[in-house]
Amino acid sequence: MTTPVEAPAPNPRYFSNGEGVQVVYNLRDASPYAELGYEEVDEAAYLASLPDLTPSPLPASTGGE
């Protein structure tokens, strides 16, 4: 008896409707998301749009004084 070879998990796909983002794994057909008004977003672009949550080690600027 042979065991089936598992394929590597596909990369997540990101869909945005302007208010939020849905991250979907194992998606074969994106048309339902398009029908709901979602647009597919590139993963790198989405991750770059997130705010940087790490605090700066430098003090905040006080207006150039």
C-alpha positions as CSV (number, residue, x, y, z in Angstrom):
1,M,0.0,0.0,0.0
2,T,1.4,3.4,-0.9
3,T,0.7,6.6,1.0
4,P,-0.2,9.7,-1.0
5,V,2.4,12.4,-1.2
6,E,1.1,15.6,0.4
7,A,1.6,18.7,-1.7
8,P,3.1,21.7,0.0
9,A,0.4,24.1,1.3
10,P,-0.3,26.9,-1.1
11,N,0.6,30.5,-0.1
12,P,-2.2,32.5,1.4
13,R,-4.1,34.9,-0.8
14,Y,-5.2,38.3,0.5
15,F,-8.5,40.0,-0.4
16,S,-9.5,43.5,0.5
17,N,-12.8,45.3,0.3
18,G,-11.4,48.7,1.5
19,E,-12.5,48.1,5.1
20,G,-10.7,44.9,6.0
21,V,-8.7,42.0,4.6
22,Q,-9.5,38.3,4.3
23,V,-6.6,35.9,4.3
24,V,-7.6,32.7,2.5
25,Y,-5.7,29.4,2.3
26,N,-6.3,26.6,-0.2
27,L,-8.5,28.8,-2.4
28,R,-9.2,27.3,-5.9
29,D,-11.7,29.8,-7.2
30,A,-11.6,33.5,-6.3
31,S,-14.8,34.4,-8.1
32,P,-17.0,34.4,-4.9
33,Y,-14.8,37.0,-3.4
34,A,-14.9,39.1,-6.5
35,E,-18.7,38.9,-6.5
36,L,-18.7,40.2,-2.9
37,G,-16.6,43.2,-4.0
38,Y,-13.2,42.0,-2.8
39,E,-10.0,42.7,-4.7
40,E,-7.0,40.4,-4.5
41,V,-4.1,42.2,-2.9
42,D,-0.4,41.2,-3.2
43,E,0.9,39.8,0.0
44,A,4.0,42.0,0.0
45,A,1.9,45.1,-0.6
46,Y,-0.5,44.2,2.2
47,L,2.3,43.5,4.7
48,A,4.0,46.8,3.8
49,S,0.8,48.7,4.4
50,L,0.6,47.5,8.0
51,P,1.7,50.0,10.7
52,D,5.0,49.5,12.3
53,L,4.1,48.5,15.9
54,T,7.7,48.5,17.2
55,P,8.4,51.6,19.2
56,S,11.3,53.8,18.2
57,P,14.3,53.8,20.5
58,L,14.7,57.6,19.8
59,P,12.6,60.2,21.6
60,A,9.8,61.8,19.6
61,S,10.7,65.0,17.7
62,T,9.5,68.3,19.4
63,G,9.4,70.4,16.3
64,G,13.1,70.9,15.5
65,E,14.3,72.7,18.6
